[in-house]
Amino acid sequence: MKIGPAHVDLAMRLRKQIQKETATIGDGEGVAVVLLWSFVADHAKAHKHELEPLFRDQVEAFLGFARDNLEMVRPQ
């Protein structure tokens, strides 16, 4: 998994689009989780990994990065 400024910029643009097309924060979360699952599933299949452990590992690895580098709260 790679995360850099270009990835964050793209994610923010997509986030704004998803926010426009969803009624609630929970709806947006649902879209985000489905997207995350689908990309990790692609990764698992391409590299012959077990999906669920890879998903958990990716989320765990991301938590430290996100905690220290990201603040993405919807403007009020």
C-alpha positions in Angstrom: 0.0 0.0 0.0 1.3 3.4 -1.0 0.2 6.7 0.5 1.6 10.0 -0.5 0.3 13.5 -1.2 -1.1 12.6 -4.7 -3.1 9.7 -3.1 -4.5 12.0 -0.4 -5.4 14.6 -3.0 -7.2 12.1 -5.1 -9.0 10.6 -2.1 -10.2 14.1 -1.0 -11.6 14.8 -4.5 -13.4 11.5 -4.5 -14.6 12.1 -0.9 -16.2 15.4 -2.0 -18.0 13.6 -4.8 -19.2 10.8 -2.5 -20.4 13.4 0.0 -22.5 15.1 -2.7 -24.1 11.8 -3.7 -24.8 10.4 -0.2 -27.4 11.5 2.3 -25.6 10.7 5.6 -22.2 10.1 7.0 -23.0 6.5 7.4 -23.8 6.2 3.7 -20.4 7.7 2.9 -18.7 5.2 5.3 -20.5 2.4 3.5 -19.2 3.5 0.1 -15.7 3.9 1.6 -15.7 0.4 3.2 -16.9 -1.2 0.0 -14.2 0.6 -2.0 -11.5 -0.4 0.5 -12.6 -4.1 0.5 -12.6 -4.2 -3.3 -9.1 -2.8 -3.7 -7.7 -5.0 -1.0 -9.5 -8.0 -2.6 -7.8 -7.1 -5.9 -4.4 -6.9 -4.1 -5.0 -10.3 -2.4 -6.0 -12.0 -5.7 -3.1 -10.5 -7.7 -0.5 -11.6 -5.1 -2.2 -14.8 -3.9 -2.8 -13.6 -0.3 -5.6 -14.5 2.0 -8.1 -11.6 1.8 -9.2 -11.2 5.4 -5.8 -11.2 7.1 -4.5 -8.8 4.4 -7.4 -6.5 5.0 -6.8 -6.5 8.7 -3.0 -5.9 8.1 -3.7 -3.0 5.7 -6.1 -1.3 8.2 -3.7 -1.8 11.1 -0.8 -0.3 9.0 -3.0 2.6 8.0 -4.1 3.5 11.5 -0.7 4.8 12.6 -0.2 6.8 9.4 -3.7 8.3 9.6 -3.5 9.2 13.3 -0.3 11.2 12.7 -1.0 12.6 9.2 -4.6 13.0 8.4 -7.6 15.0 9.6 -10.5 14.7 7.2 -13.6 16.0 8.9 -16.5 17.2 6.8 -16.8 21.0 7.0 -19.8 22.1 9.0 
